[in-house]
Amino acid sequence: MKIKFKHIAITAAFGIIANTVGALLKILHWEFPVLGIKINGSTLLILGTILWILAAILLMIKAITAKNQDVLNK
């Protein structure tokens, strides 16, 4: 499977959104029930961090497996 930069950027963007909303929910001490699961700030902060780590791993894989040497300069 070919990893594209747009997939990495979308993953990182969702991580940023999850971290931002998670921080807001944590500050305000809010939680929302979604499909029987309580979503609070801590849950979204964990999800956002996991998405950031996933984006970093995908970027490393892209850089290592690239056939073109200047793949990160495009």
PDB file of N, H, CA, C and O in Angstrom:
ATOM      1  N   MET A   1       0.836  -1.178   0.000  1.00  0.00           N
ATOM      2  CA  MET A   1       0.000   0.000   0.000  1.00  0.00           C
ATOM      3  C   MET A   1       0.883   1.245   0.000  1.00  0.00           C
ATOM      4  O   MET A   1       1.863   1.332   0.739  1.00  0.00           O
ATOM      5  N   LYS A   2       0.519   2.183  -0.828  1.00  0.00           N
ATOM      6  H   LYS A   2      -0.277   2.112  -1.428  1.00  0.00           H
ATOM      7  CA  LYS A   2       1.296   3.408  -0.938  1.00  0.00           C
ATOM      8  C   LYS A   2       0.735   4.443   0.031  1.00  0.00           C
ATOM      9  O   LYS A   2      -0.448   4.780  -0.020  1.00  0.00           O
ATOM     10  N   ILE A   3       1.590   4.940   0.903  1.00  0.00           N
ATOM     11  H   ILE A   3       2.551   4.667   0.944  1.00  0.00           H
ATOM     12  CA  ILE A   3       1.181   5.957   1.866  1.00  0.00           C
ATOM     13  C   ILE A   3       1.355   7.321   1.208  1.00  0.00           C
ATOM     14  O   ILE A   3       2.438   7.649   0.725  1.00  0.00           O
ATOM     15  N   LYS A   4       0.301   8.101   1.191  1.00  0.00           N
ATOM     16  H   LYS A   4      -0.580   7.834   1.583  1.00  0.00           H
ATOM     17  CA  LYS A   4       0.368   9.436   0.610  1.00  0.00           C
ATOM     18  C   LYS A   4       0.440  10.470   1.726  1.00  0.00           C
ATOM     19  O   LYS A   4      -0.002  10.238   2.852  1.00  0.00           O
ATOM     20  N   PHE A   5       1.013  11.621   1.374  1.00  0.00           N
ATOM     21  H   PHE A   5       1.372  11.809   0.459  1.00  0.00           H
ATOM     22  CA  PHE A   5       1.138  12.685   2.364  1.00  0.00           C
ATOM     23  C   PHE A   5      -0.217  13.183   2.843  1.00  0.00           C
ATOM     24  O   PHE A   5      -0.351  13.612   3.989  1.00  0.00           O
ATOM     25  N   LYS A   6      -1.234  13.129   1.964  1.00  0.00           N
ATOM     26  H   LYS A   6      -1.125  12.780   1.033  1.00  0.00           H
ATOM     27  CA  LYS A   6      -2.546  13.603   2.391  1.00  0.00           C
ATOM     28  C   LYS A   6      -3.112  12.723   3.502  1.00  0.00           C
ATOM     29  O   LYS A   6      -3.833  13.216   4.368  1.00  0.00           O
ATOM     30  N   HIS A   7      -2.794  11.421   3.490  1.00  0.00           N
ATOM     31  H   HIS A   7      -2.208  11.020   2.786  1.00  0.00           H
ATOM     32  CA  HIS A   7      -3.254  10.542   4.564  1.00  0.00           C
ATOM     33  C   HIS A   7      -2.574  10.894   5.885  1.00  0.00           C
ATOM     34  O   HIS A   7      -3.201  10.879   6.944  1.00  0.00           O
ATOM     35  N   ILE A   8      -1.292  11.208   5.805  1.00  0.00           N
ATOM     36  H   ILE A   8      -0.782  11.220   4.944  1.00  0.00           H
ATOM     37  CA  ILE A   8      -0.553  11.599   7.004  1.00  0.00           C
ATOM     38  C   ILE A   8      -1.072  12.931   7.537  1.00  0.00           C
ATOM     39  O   ILE A   8      -1.237  13.102   8.745  1.00  0.00           O
ATOM     40  N   ALA A   9      -1.328  13.870   6.632  1.00  0.00           N
ATOM     41  H   ALA A   9      -1.194  13.731   5.651  1.00  0.00           H
ATOM     42  CA  ALA A   9      -1.826  15.186   7.049  1.00  0.00           C
ATOM     43  C   ALA A   9      -3.221  15.092   7.650  1.00  0.00           C
ATOM     44  O   ALA A   9      -3.519  15.778   8.628  1.00  0.00           O
ATOM     45  N   ILE A  10      -4.075  14.255   7.082  1.00  0.00           N
ATOM     46  H   ILE A  10      -3.833  13.697   6.288  1.00  0.00           H
ATOM     47  CA  ILE A  10      -5.429  14.081   7.617  1.00  0.00           C
ATOM     48  C   ILE A  10      -5.374  13.451   9.002  1.00  0.00           C
ATOM     49  O   ILE A  10      -6.110  13.863   9.898  1.00  0.00           O
ATOM     50  N   THR A  11      -4.512  12.457   9.186  1.00  0.00           N
ATOM     51  H   THR A  11      -3.914  12.122   8.458  1.00  0.00           H
ATOM     52  CA  THR A  11      -4.358  11.825  10.502  1.00  0.00           C
ATOM     53  C   THR A  11      -3.870  12.835  11.535  1.00  0.00           C
ATOM     54  O   THR A  11      -4.376  12.872  12.657  1.00  0.00           O
ATOM     55  N   ALA A  12      -2.891  13.652  11.159  1.00  0.00           N
ATOM     56  H   ALA A  12      -2.480  13.621  10.248  1.00  0.00           H
ATOM     57  CA  ALA A  12      -2.383  14.668  12.080  1.00  0.00           C
ATOM     58  C   ALA A  12      -3.444  15.722  12.372  1.00  0.00           C
ATOM     59  O   ALA A  12      -3.549  16.199  13.502  1.00  0.00           O
ATOM     60  N   ALA A  13      -4.234  16.091  11.357  1.00  0.00           N
ATOM     61  H   ALA A  13      -4.149  15.704  10.439  1.00  0.00           H
ATOM     62  CA  ALA A  13      -5.293  17.089  11.560  1.00  0.00           C
ATOM     63  C   ALA A  13      -6.351  16.582  12.530  1.00  0.00           C
ATOM     64  O   ALA A  13      -6.807  17.325  13.399  1.00  0.00           O
ATOM     65  N   PHE A  14      -6.742  15.326  12.384  1.00  0.00           N
ATOM     66  H   PHE A  14      -6.373  14.723  11.677  1.00  0.00           H
ATOM     67  CA  PHE A  14      -7.706  14.757  13.335  1.00  0.00           C
ATOM     68  C   PHE A  14      -7.119  14.699  14.737  1.00  0.00           C
ATOM     69  O   PHE A  14      -7.843  14.876  15.717  1.00  0.00           O
ATOM     70  N   GLY A  15      -5.811  14.453  14.847  1.00  0.00           N
ATOM     71  H   GLY A  15      -5.223  14.309  14.051  1.00  0.00           H
ATOM     72  CA  GLY A  15      -5.155  14.469  16.148  1.00  0.00           C
ATOM     73  C   GLY A  15      -5.182  15.845  16.778  1.00  0.00           C
ATOM     74  O   GLY A  15      -5.411  15.976  17.980  1.00  0.00           O
ATOM     75  N   ILE A  16      -4.948  16.882  15.968  1.00  0.00           N
ATOM     76  H   ILE A  16      -4.762  16.775  14.991  1.00  0.00           H
ATOM     77  CA  ILE A  16      -4.995  18.253  16.469  1.00  0.00           C
ATOM     78  C   ILE A  16      -6.398  18.601  16.941  1.00  0.00           C
ATOM     79  O   ILE A  16      -6.574  19.193  18.006  1.00  0.00           O
ATOM     80  N   ILE A  17      -7.394  18.235  16.147  1.00  0.00           N
ATOM     81  H   ILE A  17      -7.251  17.754  15.281  1.00  0.00           H
ATOM     82  CA  ILE A  17      -8.785  18.527  16.518  1.00  0.00           C
ATOM     83  C   ILE A  17      -9.168  17.806  17.805  1.00  0.00           C
ATOM     84  O   ILE A  17      -9.780  18.395  18.695  1.00  0.00           O
ATOM     85  N   ALA A  18      -8.804  16.527  17.900  1.00  0.00           N
ATOM     86  H   ALA A  18      -8.307  16.048  17.177  1.00  0.00           H
ATOM     87  CA  ALA A  18      -9.141  15.754  19.098  1.00  0.00           C
ATOM     88  C   ALA A  18      -8.449  16.334  20.330  1.00  0.00           C
ATOM     89  O   ALA A  18      -9.057  16.402  21.398  1.00  0.00           O
ATOM     90  N   ASN A  19      -7.193  16.753  20.202  1.00  0.00           N
ATOM     91  H   ASN A  19      -6.699  16.698  19.334  1.00  0.00           H
ATOM     92  CA  ASN A  19      -6.479  17.347  21.337  1.00  0.00           C
ATOM     93  C   ASN A  19      -7.100  18.670  21.756  1.00  0.00           C
ATOM     94  O   ASN A  19      -7.238  18.945  22.948  1.00  0.00           O
ATOM     95  N   THR A  20      -7.475  19.488  20.780  1.00  0.00           N
ATOM     96  H   THR A  20      -7.363  19.264  19.812  1.00  0.00           H
ATOM     97  CA  THR A  20      -8.059  20.792  21.096  1.00  0.00           C
ATOM     98  C   THR A  20      -9.411  20.639  21.787  1.00  0.00           C
ATOM     99  O   THR A  20      -9.663  21.265  22.816  1.00  0.00           O
ATOM    100  N   VAL A  21     -10.274  19.807  21.218  1.00  0.00           N
ATOM    101  H   VAL A  21     -10.069  19.298  20.382  1.00  0.00           H
ATOM    102  CA  VAL A  21     -11.595  19.591  21.830  1.00  0.00           C
ATOM    103  C   VAL A  21     -11.449  18.893  23.177  1.00  0.00           C
ATOM    104  O   VAL A  21     -12.181  19.204  24.117  1.00  0.00           O
ATOM    105  N   GLY A  22     -10.511  17.952  23.279  1.00  0.00           N
ATOM    106  H   GLY A  22      -9.917  17.700  22.515  1.00  0.00           H
ATOM    107  CA  GLY A  22     -10.269  17.262  24.545  1.00  0.00           C
ATOM    108  C   GLY A  22      -9.807  18.200  25.637  1.00  0.00           C
ATOM    109  O   GLY A  22     -10.238  18.084  26.784  1.00  0.00           O
ATOM    110  N   ALA A  23      -8.927  19.134  25.291  1.00  0.00           N
ATOM    111  H   ALA A  23      -8.577  19.229  24.360  1.00  0.00           H
ATOM    112  CA  ALA A  23      -8.464  20.113  26.282  1.00  0.00           C
ATOM    113  C   ALA A  23      -9.615  21.007  26.730  1.00  0.00           C
ATOM    114  O   ALA A  23      -9.734  21.320  27.915  1.00  0.00           O
ATOM    115  N   LEU A  24     -10.456  21.416  25.795  1.00  0.00           N
ATOM    116  H   LEU A  24     -10.360  21.161  24.833  1.00  0.00           H
ATOM    117  CA  LEU A  24     -11.610  22.238  26.146  1.00  0.00           C
ATOM    118  C   LEU A  24     -12.569  21.481  27.064  1.00  0.00           C
ATOM    119  O   LEU A  24     -13.042  22.028  28.060  1.00  0.00           O
ATOM    120  N   LEU A  25     -12.853  20.225  26.728  1.00  0.00           N
ATOM    121  H   LEU A  25     -12.468  19.781  25.919  1.00  0.00           H
ATOM    122  CA  LEU A  25     -13.744  19.430  27.579  1.00  0.00           C
ATOM    123  C   LEU A  25     -13.132  19.185  28.952  1.00  0.00           C
ATOM    124  O   LEU A  25     -13.843  19.148  29.956  1.00  0.00           O
ATOM    125  N   LYS A  26     -11.818  19.018  28.995  1.00  0.00           N
ATOM    126  H   LYS A  26     -11.240  19.048  28.180  1.00  0.00           H
ATOM    127  CA  LYS A  26     -11.155  18.786  30.281  1.00  0.00           C
ATOM    128  C   LYS A  26     -11.213  20.038  31.156  1.00  0.00           C
ATOM    129  O   LYS A  26     -11.440  19.942  32.362  1.00  0.00           O
ATOM    130  N   ILE A  27     -11.008  21.207  30.553  1.00  0.00           N
ATOM    131  H   ILE A  27     -10.824  21.284  29.573  1.00  0.00           H
ATOM    132  CA  ILE A  27     -11.059  22.451  31.317  1.00  0.00           C
ATOM    133  C   ILE A  27     -12.469  22.698  31.852  1.00  0.00           C
ATOM    134  O   ILE A  27     -12.641  23.130  32.992  1.00  0.00           O
ATOM    135  N   LEU A  28     -13.475  22.420  31.020  1.00  0.00           N
ATOM    136  H   LEU A  28     -13.335  22.069  30.094  1.00  0.00           H
ATOM    137  CA  LEU A  28     -14.859  22.689  31.401  1.00  0.00           C
ATOM    138  C   LEU A  28     -15.511  21.545  32.192  1.00  0.00           C
ATOM    139  O   LEU A  28     -16.633  21.685  32.679  1.00  0.00           O
ATOM    140  N   HIS A  29     -14.806  20.422  32.315  1.00  0.00           N
ATOM    141  H   HIS A  29     -13.894  20.308  31.920  1.00  0.00           H
ATOM    142  CA  HIS A  29     -15.316  19.243  33.039  1.00  0.00           C
ATOM    143  C   HIS A  29     -16.622  18.737  32.430  1.00  0.00           C
ATOM    144  O   HIS A  29     -17.551  18.371  33.150  1.00  0.00           O
ATOM    145  N   TRP A  30     -16.683  18.719  31.101  1.00  0.00           N
ATOM    146  H   TRP A  30     -15.929  19.017  30.516  1.00  0.00           H
ATOM    147  CA  TRP A  30     -17.860  18.208  30.403  1.00  0.00           C
ATOM    148  C   TRP A  30     -17.611  16.787  29.953  1.00  0.00           C
ATOM    149  O   TRP A  30     -16.467  16.370  29.775  1.00  0.00           O
ATOM    150  N   GLU A  31     -18.697  16.042  29.768  1.00  0.00           N
ATOM    151  H   GLU A  31     -19.626  16.380  29.913  1.00  0.00           H
ATOM    152  CA  GLU A  31     -18.629  14.724  29.137  1.00  0.00           C
ATOM    153  C   GLU A  31     -19.930  14.485  28.390  1.00  0.00           C
ATOM    154  O   GLU A  31     -20.990  14.972  28.782  1.00  0.00           O
ATOM    155  N   PHE A  32     -19.831  13.732  27.315  1.00  0.00           N
ATOM    156  H   PHE A  32     -18.969  13.336  26.997  1.00  0.00           H
ATOM    157  CA  PHE A  32     -20.977  13.478  26.462  1.00  0.00           C
ATOM    158  C   PHE A  32     -21.139  11.986  26.256  1.00  0.00           C
ATOM    159  O   PHE A  32     -20.162  11.289  25.984  1.00  0.00           O
ATOM    160  N   PRO A  33     -22.371  11.480  26.382  1.00  0.00           N
ATOM    161  CA  PRO A  33     -22.599  10.065  26.079  1.00  0.00           C
ATOM    162  C   PRO A  33     -22.743   9.863  24.568  1.00  0.00           C
ATOM    163  O   PRO A  33     -23.593  10.486  23.931  1.00  0.00           O
ATOM    164  N   VAL A  34     -21.919   9.002  24.010  1.00  0.00           N
ATOM    165  H   VAL A  34     -21.229   8.496  24.528  1.00  0.00           H
ATOM    166  CA  VAL A  34     -21.983   8.672  22.590  1.00  0.00           C
ATOM    167  C   VAL A  34     -22.054   7.158  22.480  1.00  0.00           C
ATOM    168  O   VAL A  34     -21.088   6.460  22.791  1.00  0.00           O
ATOM    169  N   LEU A  35     -23.207   6.649  22.035  1.00  0.00           N
ATOM    170  H   LEU A  35     -23.992   7.216  21.783  1.00  0.00           H
ATOM    171  CA  LEU A  35     -23.441   5.204  21.885  1.00  0.00           C
ATOM    172  C   LEU A  35     -23.186   4.456  23.189  1.00  0.00           C
ATOM    173  O   LEU A  35     -22.630   3.358  23.181  1.00  0.00           O
ATOM    174  N   GLY A  36     -23.581   5.035  24.278  1.00  0.00           N
ATOM    175  H   GLY A  36     -24.032   5.927  24.285  1.00  0.00           H
ATOM    176  CA  GLY A  36     -23.433   4.395  25.580  1.00  0.00           C
ATOM    177  C   GLY A  36     -22.063   4.551  26.209  1.00  0.00           C
ATOM    178  O   GLY A  36     -21.832   4.049  27.309  1.00  0.00           O
ATOM    179  N   ILE A  37     -21.153   5.233  25.538  1.00  0.00           N
ATOM    180  H   ILE A  37     -21.341   5.641  24.644  1.00  0.00           H
ATOM    181  CA  ILE A  37     -19.811   5.459  26.066  1.00  0.00           C
ATOM    182  C   ILE A  37     -19.691   6.930  26.429  1.00  0.00           C
ATOM    183  O   ILE A  37     -20.045   7.802  25.635  1.00  0.00           O
ATOM    184  N   LYS A  38     -19.194   7.206  27.625  1.00  0.00           N
ATOM    185  H   LYS A  38     -18.907   6.498  28.270  1.00  0.00           H
ATOM    186  CA  LYS A  38     -19.021   8.597  28.041  1.00  0.00           C
ATOM    187  C   LYS A  38     -17.703   9.135  27.486  1.00  0.00           C
ATOM    188  O   LYS A  38     -16.625   8.648  27.829  1.00  0.00           O
ATOM    189  N   ILE A  39     -17.805  10.134  26.633  1.00  0.00           N
ATOM    190  H   ILE A  39     -18.681  10.529  26.355  1.00  0.00           H
ATOM    191  CA  ILE A  39     -16.633  10.777  26.035  1.00  0.00           C
ATOM    192  C   ILE A  39     -16.325  12.033  26.844  1.00  0.00           C
ATOM    193  O   ILE A  39     -17.144  12.948  26.921  1.00  0.00           O
ATOM    194  N   ASN A  40     -15.140  12.068  27.442  1.00  0.00           N
ATOM    195  H   ASN A  40     -14.475  11.324  27.379  1.00  0.00           H
ATOM    196  CA  ASN A  40     -14.732  13.242  28.211  1.00  0.00           C
ATOM    197  C   ASN A  40     -13.390  13.755  27.686  1.00  0.00           C
ATOM    198  O   ASN A  40     -12.860  13.236  26.704  1.00  0.00           O
ATOM    199  N   GLY A  41     -12.862  14.751  28.330  1.00  0.00           N
ATOM    200  H   GLY A  41     -13.293  15.173  29.128  1.00  0.00           H
ATOM    201  CA  GLY A  41     -11.619  15.358  27.878  1.00  0.00           C
ATOM    202  C   GLY A  41     -10.445  14.393  27.863  1.00  0.00           C
ATOM    203  O   GLY A  41      -9.633  14.417  26.939  1.00  0.00           O
ATOM    204  N   SER A  42     -10.351  13.553  28.870  1.00  0.00           N
ATOM    205  H   SER A  42     -11.011  13.534  29.621  1.00  0.00           H
ATOM    206  CA  SER A  42      -9.236  12.609  28.934  1.00  0.00           C
ATOM    207  C   SER A  42      -9.262  11.630  27.769  1.00  0.00           C
ATOM    208  O   SER A  42      -8.219  11.305  27.201  1.00  0.00           O
ATOM    209  N   THR A  43     -10.441  11.168  27.420  1.00  0.00           N
ATOM    210  H   THR A  43     -11.288  11.432  27.882  1.00  0.00           H
ATOM    211  CA  THR A  43     -10.581  10.232  26.308  1.00  0.00           C
ATOM    212  C   THR A  43     -10.132  10.868  24.995  1.00  0.00           C
ATOM    213  O   THR A  43      -9.417  10.244  24.210  1.00  0.00           O
ATOM    214  N   LEU A  44     -10.551  12.104  24.759  1.00  0.00           N
ATOM    215  H   LEU A  44     -11.131  12.611  25.396  1.00  0.00           H
ATOM    216  CA  LEU A  44     -10.176  12.775  23.518  1.00  0.00           C
ATOM    217  C   LEU A  44      -8.692  13.145  23.499  1.00  0.00           C
ATOM    218  O   LEU A  44      -8.068  13.133  22.439  1.00  0.00           O
ATOM    219  N   LEU A  45      -8.125  13.473  24.654  1.00  0.00           N
ATOM    220  H   LEU A  45      -8.632  13.483  25.516  1.00  0.00           H
ATOM    221  CA  LEU A  45      -6.688  13.750  24.692  1.00  0.00           C
ATOM    222  C   LEU A  45      -5.878  12.497  24.368  1.00  0.00           C
ATOM    223  O   LEU A  45      -4.871  12.573  23.664  1.00  0.00           O
ATOM    224  N   ILE A  46      -6.311  11.354  24.875  1.00  0.00           N
ATOM    225  H   ILE A  46      -7.129  11.292  25.447  1.00  0.00           H
ATOM    226  CA  ILE A  46      -5.641  10.089  24.570  1.00  0.00           C
ATOM    227  C   ILE A  46      -5.775   9.770  23.083  1.00  0.00           C
ATOM    228  O   ILE A  46      -4.804   9.370  22.441  1.00  0.00           O
ATOM    229  N   LEU A  47      -6.980   9.946  22.534  1.00  0.00           N
ATOM    230  H   LEU A  47      -7.769  10.270  23.055  1.00  0.00           H
ATOM    231  CA  LEU A  47      -7.208   9.684  21.116  1.00  0.00           C
ATOM    232  C   LEU A  47      -6.358  10.605  20.244  1.00  0.00           C
ATOM    233  O   LEU A  47      -5.759  10.156  19.267  1.00  0.00           O
ATOM    234  N   GLY A  48      -6.305  11.881  20.591  1.00  0.00           N
ATOM    235  H   GLY A  48      -6.792  12.245  21.385  1.00  0.00           H
ATOM    236  CA  GLY A  48      -5.495  12.829  19.834  1.00  0.00           C
ATOM    237  C   GLY A  48      -4.014  12.492  19.867  1.00  0.00           C
ATOM    238  O   GLY A  48      -3.323  12.617  18.856  1.00  0.00           O
ATOM    239  N   THR A  49      -3.527  12.065  21.021  1.00  0.00           N
ATOM    240  H   THR A  49      -4.089  11.963  21.843  1.00  0.00           H
ATOM    241  CA  THR A  49      -2.121  11.689  21.141  1.00  0.00           C
ATOM    242  C   THR A  49      -1.818  10.450  20.315  1.00  0.00           C
ATOM    243  O   THR A  49      -0.774  10.376  19.667  1.00  0.00           O
ATOM    244  N   ILE A  50      -2.715   9.484  20.333  1.00  0.00           N
ATOM    245  H   ILE A  50      -3.563   9.544  20.859  1.00  0.00           H
ATOM    246  CA  ILE A  50      -2.534   8.278  19.521  1.00  0.00           C
ATOM    247  C   ILE A  50      -2.510   8.631  18.039  1.00  0.00           C
ATOM    248  O   ILE A  50      -1.703   8.084  17.287  1.00  0.00           O
ATOM    249  N   LEU A  51      -3.379   9.533  17.614  1.00  0.00           N
ATOM    250  H   LEU A  51      -4.035   9.978  18.225  1.00  0.00           H
ATOM    251  CA  LEU A  51      -3.393   9.941  16.209  1.00  0.00           C
ATOM    252  C   LEU A  51      -2.108  10.678  15.829  1.00  0.00           C
ATOM    253  O   LEU A  51      -1.599  10.489  14.724  1.00  0.00           O
ATOM    254  N   TRP A  52      -1.574  11.517  16.726  1.00  0.00           N
ATOM    255  H   TRP A  52      -1.987  11.671  17.624  1.00  0.00           H
ATOM    256  CA  TRP A  52      -0.303  12.196  16.467  1.00  0.00           C
ATOM    257  C   TRP A  52       0.828  11.183  16.321  1.00  0.00           C
ATOM    258  O   TRP A  52       1.658  11.305  15.421  1.00  0.00           O
ATOM    259  N   ILE A  53       0.865  10.189  17.199  1.00  0.00           N
ATOM    260  H   ILE A  53       0.191  10.090  17.931  1.00  0.00           H
ATOM    261  CA  ILE A  53       1.905   9.158  17.134  1.00  0.00           C
ATOM    262  C   ILE A  53       1.766   8.358  15.849  1.00  0.00           C
ATOM    263  O   ILE A  53       2.767   8.036  15.209  1.00  0.00           O
ATOM    264  N   LEU A  54       0.531   8.032  15.463  1.00  0.00           N
ATOM    265  H   LEU A  54      -0.282   8.293  15.983  1.00  0.00           H
ATOM    266  CA  LEU A  54       0.293   7.301  14.217  1.00  0.00           C
ATOM    267  C   LEU A  54       0.772   8.110  13.012  1.00  0.00           C
ATOM    268  O   LEU A  54       1.392   7.559  12.103  1.00  0.00           O
ATOM    269  N   ALA A  55       0.489   9.405  13.001  1.00  0.00           N
ATOM    270  H   ALA A  55      -0.015   9.852  13.740  1.00  0.00           H
ATOM    271  CA  ALA A  55       0.946  10.257  11.900  1.00  0.00           C
ATOM    272  C   ALA A  55       2.470  10.303  11.842  1.00  0.00           C
ATOM    273  O   ALA A  55       3.044  10.285  10.753  1.00  0.00           O
ATOM    274  N   ALA A  56       3.131  10.361  12.989  1.00  0.00           N
ATOM    275  H   ALA A  56       2.664  10.375  13.874  1.00  0.00           H
ATOM    276  CA  ALA A  56       4.600  10.376  13.019  1.00  0.00           C
ATOM    277  C   ALA A  56       5.168   9.056  12.500  1.00  0.00           C
ATOM    278  O   ALA A  56       6.149   9.051  11.756  1.00  0.00           O
ATOM    279  N   ILE A  57       4.557   7.946  12.888  1.00  0.00           N
ATOM    280  H   ILE A  57       3.761   7.950  13.492  1.00  0.00           H
ATOM    281  CA  ILE A  57       5.017   6.636  12.415  1.00  0.00           C
ATOM    282  C   ILE A  57       4.817   6.520  10.910  1.00  0.00           C
ATOM    283  O   ILE A  57       5.695   6.020  10.207  1.00  0.00           O
ATOM    284  N   LEU A  58       3.671   6.977  10.409  1.00  0.00           N
ATOM    285  H   LEU A  58       2.958   7.383  10.981  1.00  0.00           H
ATOM    286  CA  LEU A  58       3.425   6.941   8.969  1.00  0.00           C
ATOM    287  C   LEU A  58       4.437   7.801   8.213  1.00  0.00           C
ATOM    288  O   LEU A  58       4.895   7.420   7.135  1.00  0.00           O
ATOM    289  N   LEU A  59       4.783   8.946   8.770  1.00  0.00           N
ATOM    290  H   LEU A  59       4.412   9.256   9.645  1.00  0.00           H
ATOM    291  CA  LEU A  59       5.769   9.805   8.130  1.00  0.00           C
ATOM    292  C   LEU A  59       7.146   9.149   8.105  1.00  0.00           C
ATOM    293  O   LEU A  59       7.865   9.260   7.112  1.00  0.00           O
ATOM    294  N   MET A  60       7.521   8.466   9.188  1.00  0.00           N
ATOM    295  H   MET A  60       6.937   8.376   9.995  1.00  0.00           H
ATOM    296  CA  MET A  60       8.793   7.752   9.208  1.00  0.00           C
ATOM    297  C   MET A  60       8.814   6.619   8.203  1.00  0.00           C
ATOM    298  O   MET A  60       9.815   6.407   7.518  1.00  0.00           O
ATOM    299  N   ILE A  61       7.704   5.886   8.112  1.00  0.00           N
ATOM    300  H   ILE A  61       6.891   6.058   8.668  1.00  0.00           H
ATOM    301  CA  ILE A  61       7.624   4.799   7.131  1.00  0.00           C
ATOM    302  C   ILE A  61       7.735   5.363   5.720  1.00  0.00           C
ATOM    303  O   ILE A  61       8.425   4.796   4.873  1.00  0.00           O
ATOM    304  N   LYS A  62       7.055   6.479   5.469  1.00  0.00           N
ATOM    305  H   LYS A  62       6.494   6.939   6.158  1.00  0.00           H
ATOM    306  CA  LYS A  62       7.109   7.124   4.157  1.00  0.00           C
ATOM    307  C   LYS A  62       8.535   7.540   3.827  1.00  0.00           C
ATOM    308  O   LYS A  62       8.991   7.346   2.701  1.00  0.00           O
ATOM    309  N   ALA A  63       9.234   8.101   4.787  1.00  0.00           N
ATOM    310  H   ALA A  63       8.864   8.258   5.702  1.00  0.00           H
ATOM    311  CA  ALA A  63      10.605   8.570   4.541  1.00  0.00           C
ATOM    312  C   ALA A  63      11.571   7.407   4.317  1.00  0.00           C
ATOM    313  O   ALA A  63      12.481   7.505   3.493  1.00  0.00           O
ATOM    314  N   ILE A  64      11.378   6.314   5.042  1.00  0.00           N
ATOM    315  H   ILE A  64      10.640   6.234   5.712  1.00  0.00           H
ATOM    316  CA  ILE A  64      12.301   5.180   4.941  1.00  0.00           C
ATOM    317  C   ILE A  64      12.069   4.392   3.656  1.00  0.00           C
ATOM    318  O   ILE A  64      13.028   3.983   3.001  1.00  0.00           O
ATOM    319  N   THR A  65      10.821   4.177   3.290  1.00  0.00           N
ATOM    320  H   THR A  65      10.042   4.510   3.822  1.00  0.00           H
ATOM    321  CA  THR A  65      10.514   3.324   2.138  1.00  0.00           C
ATOM    322  C   THR A  65      10.440   4.077   0.824  1.00  0.00           C
ATOM    323  O   THR A  65      10.145   3.469  -0.205  1.00  0.00           O
ATOM    324  N   ALA A  66      10.693   5.358   0.819  1.00  0.00           N
ATOM    325  H   ALA A  66      10.933   5.852   1.655  1.00  0.00           H
ATOM    326  CA  ALA A  66      10.601   6.145  -0.409  1.00  0.00           C
ATOM    327  C   ALA A  66      11.741   5.793  -1.355  1.00  0.00           C
ATOM    328  O   ALA A  66      12.894   5.667  -0.943  1.00  0.00           O
ATOM    329  N   LYS A  67      11.403   5.639  -2.609  1.00  0.00           N
ATOM    330  H   LYS A  67      10.466   5.741  -2.944  1.00  0.00           H
ATOM    331  CA  LYS A  67      12.418   5.341  -3.615  1.00  0.00           C
ATOM    332  C   LYS A  67      13.142   6.610  -4.045  1.00  0.00           C
ATOM    333  O   LYS A  67      14.306   6.564  -4.441  1.00  0.00           O
ATOM    334  N   ASN A  68      12.458   7.728  -3.966  1.00  0.00           N
ATOM    335  H   ASN A  68      11.512   7.765  -3.644  1.00  0.00           H
ATOM    336  CA  ASN A  68      13.046   8.998  -4.343  1.00  0.00           C
ATOM    337  C   ASN A  68      13.680   9.623  -3.095  1.00  0.00           C
ATOM    338  O   ASN A  68      13.041   9.684  -2.045  1.00  0.00           O
ATOM    339  N   GLN A  69      14.900  10.075  -3.200  1.00  0.00           N
ATOM    340  H   GLN A  69      15.419  10.025  -4.053  1.00  0.00           H
ATOM    341  CA  GLN A  69      15.617  10.579  -2.039  1.00  0.00           C
ATOM    342  C   GLN A  69      15.071  11.894  -1.502  1.00  0.00           C
ATOM    343  O   GLN A  69      15.208  12.167  -0.309  1.00  0.00           O
ATOM    344  N   ASP A  70      14.459  12.714  -2.344  1.00  0.00           N
ATOM    345  H   ASP A  70      14.348  12.493  -3.313  1.00  0.00           H
ATOM    346  CA  ASP A  70      13.958  14.015  -1.888  1.00  0.00           C
ATOM    347  C   ASP A  70      12.449  13.985  -1.656  1.00  0.00           C
ATOM    348  O   ASP A  70      11.750  14.955  -1.951  1.00  0.00           O
ATOM    349  N   VAL A  71      11.960  12.880  -1.133  1.00  0.00           N
ATOM    350  H   VAL A  71      12.529  12.093  -0.894  1.00  0.00           H
ATOM    351  CA  VAL A  71      10.508  12.712  -0.972  1.00  0.00           C
ATOM    352  C   VAL A  71       9.924  13.710   0.015  1.00  0.00           C
ATOM    353  O   VAL A  71       8.774  14.117  -0.146  1.00  0.00           O
ATOM    354  N   LEU A  72      10.667  14.110   1.015  1.00  0.00           N
ATOM    355  H   LEU A  72      11.601  13.779   1.146  1.00  0.00           H
ATOM    356  CA  LEU A  72      10.134  15.034   2.013  1.00  0.00           C
ATOM    357  C   LEU A  72      10.264  16.483   1.593  1.00  0.00           C
ATOM    358  O   LEU A  72       9.752  17.366   2.283  1.00  0.00           O
ATOM    359  N   ASN A  73      10.935  16.758   0.478  1.00  0.00           N
ATOM    360  H   ASN A  73      11.351  16.041  -0.082  1.00  0.00           H
ATOM    361  CA  ASN A  73      11.118  18.119   0.001  1.00  0.00           C
ATOM    362  C   ASN A  73      10.044  18.548  -0.990  1.00  0.00           C
ATOM    363  O   ASN A  73      10.046  19.692  -1.444  1.00  0.00           O
ATOM    364  N   LYS A  74       9.137  17.653  -1.328  1.00  0.00           N
ATOM    365  H   LYS A  74       9.135  16.724  -0.959  1.00  0.00           H
ATOM    366  CA  LYS A  74       8.094  17.985  -2.310  1.00  0.00           C
ATOM    367  C   LYS A  74       6.976  18.740  -1.666  1.00  0.00           C
ATOM    368  O   LYS A  74       6.010  19.104  -2.337  1.00  0.00           O
TER     369      LYS A  74
END
